[in-house]
Amino acid sequence: MGRLLIGGHTEILIGPGWPDPLLPPRSDREKAVVITQPGAAAVAARVAADLGAPLLEVADREQAKTMASLNTVYEWLGEEGVGRHDTIVAVGGGAVTDLGGFAAATWLRGIEVVHLPTTLLAAVDAAIGGKTGINLAGKNLVGAFHHPSRVVIDLDTLAALPTPIRLEGIAEALKAGLVGDSRLVDLFASQGVEADLEEVVTRAVAVKVEIAGSDPRDEGRRMVLNFGHTIGHAVEFTAGLSHGPAISVGMVAAGSISAQRYGFPAAWLTDLIFSLGLPVAVSDLSGQVIVDLIGRDKKRTARGVRMVLLQAVGAPVVEVVAADELGHGLAAVGIG
Ligand SMILES: NC(=O)c1ccc[n+]([C@@H]2O[C@H](COP(=O)([O-])OP(=O)(O)OC[C@H]3O[C@@H](n4cnc5c(N)ncnc54)[C@H](O)[C@@H]3O)[C@@H](O)[C@H]2O)c1
């Protein structure tokens, strides 16, 4: 299995199958418990059997990241007698790694968490970098930084993902390449959506490891990982698109603004995103609604909106974008 380390605290193992032993060896651990979601239940059952651990299935998708769901987890941890030296194993997509990570960050003031991401998005993004949390009135409003001791990325599980779930992660992996690894972008350009999964995952994880590791508390440089997200989030909120497709549209818009400023090859990027089966435009969205939503975002300044742009592949910059440039970017994705 390929192995990466973040800051000496997280070991990331990438390969088909699981390592033996599955958890990092520790003499003081008495037990492990497994938290999962419906789509990952079969994988989680194997993990639980392997570890001889109890298993809790929480609600699916964002319903997992609620206060009620967190409360269910806390009560269960109490019933199972999970102690200071025990381990929560989060088996699932980003909703489970965020919830399980936050429960681990707060239970008895912090216990070990190990992530087994079962979606491509969780493997290349959510499980890496130590951010955990749940939603209240806003998404991820309550959270903590808490690094997993180990992340096990089983490529066999990811290879079997249904296409829509896989595409969510392809969009984030492409974004990782655009901000930090031109060879990953070349890989998508030459092999399309069938690009070698091990290389895609390893390269995208390496970008997240490097950038998150250089800004562990999300105080500056990590923002480049938001390429496509400022407009993408507004599109996700209004167009009913899921996250990956919405940020694809956001990347096309940000690429178009980057083209105006720096001569970035926006048409090439649009074609690449389209070739991966991701959307490059939306219809019937009001520009004013999108602008208002972006304006509510904390990235707004008096001169405009702070956004990630690309001077070139692998050369992201965070810049203030004025209203007319934003309008140009929105027009490029059909928002007028
Ligand atoms: N902490 C971070 O840094 C970070 C970064 C990015 C995203 N996130 C969070 O991650 C979440 C999104 O993650 P996600 O896209 O993995 O969504 P998710 O966890 O909601 O999972 C999406 C769907 O995939 C199903 N699923 C999981 N594994 C499967 C498998 N092997 N086969 C078939 N179906 C499977 C799930 O049951 C669910 O229906 C969001 O809550 C987001 O806020 C966190």
The ligand as an SDF file (V2000), in Angstrom:
LIG
                    3D

 44 48  0  0  0  0  0  0  0  0999 V2000
  -13.8880   17.8390    6.6260 N   0  0  0  0  0  0  0  0  0  0  0  0
  -13.5700   18.2660    5.4310 C   0  0  0  0  0  0  0  0  0  0  0  0
  -12.4600   18.7790    5.1860 O   0  0  0  0  0  0  0  0  0  0  0  0
  -14.5490   18.0840    4.3080 C   0  0  0  0  0  0  0  0  0  0  0  0
  -14.1470   18.3270    2.9820 C   0  0  0  0  0  0  0  0  0  0  0  0
  -15.0690   18.1060    1.9680 C   0  0  0  0  0  0  0  0  0  0  0  0
  -16.3580   17.6700    2.2680 C   0  0  0  0  0  0  0  0  0  0  0  0
  -16.7150   17.4610    3.5620 N   0  0  0  0  0  0  0  0  0  0  0  0
  -18.0600   16.9910    3.9180 C   0  0  0  0  0  0  0  0  0  0  0  0
  -18.2560   15.7080    3.3110 O   0  0  0  0  0  0  0  0  0  0  0  0
  -19.6530   15.5130    3.0710 C   0  0  0  0  0  0  0  0  0  0  0  0
  -19.8390   14.9920    1.6790 C   0  0  0  0  0  0  0  0  0  0  0  0
  -19.1520   13.7690    1.5630 O   0  0  0  0  0  0  0  0  0  0  0  0
  -19.6550   12.6360    0.5460 P   0  0  0  0  0  0  0  0  0  0  0  0
  -19.7770   13.2250   -0.8020 O   0  0  0  0  0  0  0  0  0  0  0  0
  -18.7890   11.4660    0.7560 O   0  0  0  0  0  0  0  0  0  0  0  0
  -21.1670   12.4220    1.0140 O   0  0  0  0  0  0  0  0  0  0  0  0
  -21.9330   11.4370    2.0110 P   0  0  0  0  0  0  0  0  0  0  0  0
  -21.1080   11.0040    3.1670 O   0  0  0  0  0  0  0  0  0  0  0  0
  -23.2200   12.0950    2.2710 O   0  0  0  0  0  0  0  0  0  0  0  0
  -22.1440   10.1440    1.0880 O   0  0  0  0  0  0  0  0  0  0  0  0
  -22.8600   10.2740   -0.1410 C   0  0  0  0  0  0  0  0  0  0  0  0
  -23.6960    9.0110   -0.3900 C   0  0  0  0  0  0  0  0  0  0  0  0
  -22.8200    7.9200   -0.6940 O   0  0  0  0  0  0  0  0  0  0  0  0
  -23.2610    6.7590   -0.0030 C   0  0  0  0  0  0  0  0  0  0  0  0
  -22.1210    5.8620    0.0710 N   0  0  0  0  0  0  0  0  0  0  0  0
  -21.0510    5.9100    0.9060 C   0  0  0  0  0  0  0  0  0  0  0  0
  -20.1720    4.9480    0.6020 N   0  0  0  0  0  0  0  0  0  0  0  0
  -20.6860    4.2690   -0.4380 C   0  0  0  0  0  0  0  0  0  0  0  0
  -20.2460    3.1600   -1.1970 C   0  0  0  0  0  0  0  0  0  0  0  0
  -19.0570    2.5750   -0.9810 N   0  0  0  0  0  0  0  0  0  0  0  0
  -21.0420    2.7030   -2.2120 N   0  0  0  0  0  0  0  0  0  0  0  0
  -22.2240    3.2960   -2.4620 C   0  0  0  0  0  0  0  0  0  0  0  0
  -22.6970    4.3580   -1.7840 N   0  0  0  0  0  0  0  0  0  0  0  0
  -21.9250    4.8390   -0.7780 C   0  0  0  0  0  0  0  0  0  0  0  0
  -23.7800    7.3190    1.2960 C   0  0  0  0  0  0  0  0  0  0  0  0
  -24.6310    6.4150    1.9800 O   0  0  0  0  0  0  0  0  0  0  0  0
  -24.5140    8.5690    0.8050 C   0  0  0  0  0  0  0  0  0  0  0  0
  -25.8160    8.2220    0.3610 O   0  0  0  0  0  0  0  0  0  0  0  0
  -20.3210   16.8550    3.3180 C   0  0  0  0  0  0  0  0  0  0  0  0
  -20.9960   16.8330    4.5580 O   0  0  0  0  0  0  0  0  0  0  0  0
  -19.1650   17.8400    3.3660 C   0  0  0  0  0  0  0  0  0  0  0  0
  -19.4350   18.9440    4.1960 O   0  0  0  0  0  0  0  0  0  0  0  0
  -15.8350   17.6530    4.5810 C   0  0  0  0  0  0  0  0  0  0  0  0
  1  2  1  0
  2  3  2  0
  2  4  1  0
  4  5  1  0
  4 44  2  0
  5  6  2  0
  6  7  1  0
  7  8  2  0
  8  9  1  0
  8 44  1  0
  9 10  1  0
  9 42  1  0
 10 11  1  0
 11 12  1  0
 11 40  1  0
 12 13  1  0
 13 14  1  0
 14 15  2  0
 14 16  1  0
 14 17  1  0
 17 18  1  0
 18 19  2  0
 18 20  1  0
 18 21  1  0
 21 22  1  0
 22 23  1  0
 23 24  1  0
 23 38  1  0
 24 25  1  0
 25 26  1  0
 25 36  1  0
 26 27  1  0
 26 35  1  0
 27 28  2  0
 28 29  1  0
 29 30  1  0
 29 35  2  0
 30 31  1  0
 30 32  2  0
 32 33  1  0
 33 34  2  0
 34 35  1  0
 36 37  1  0
 36 38  1  0
 38 39  1  0
 40 41  1  0
 40 42  1  0
 42 43  1  0
M  CHG  2   8   1  16  -1
M  END
$$$$
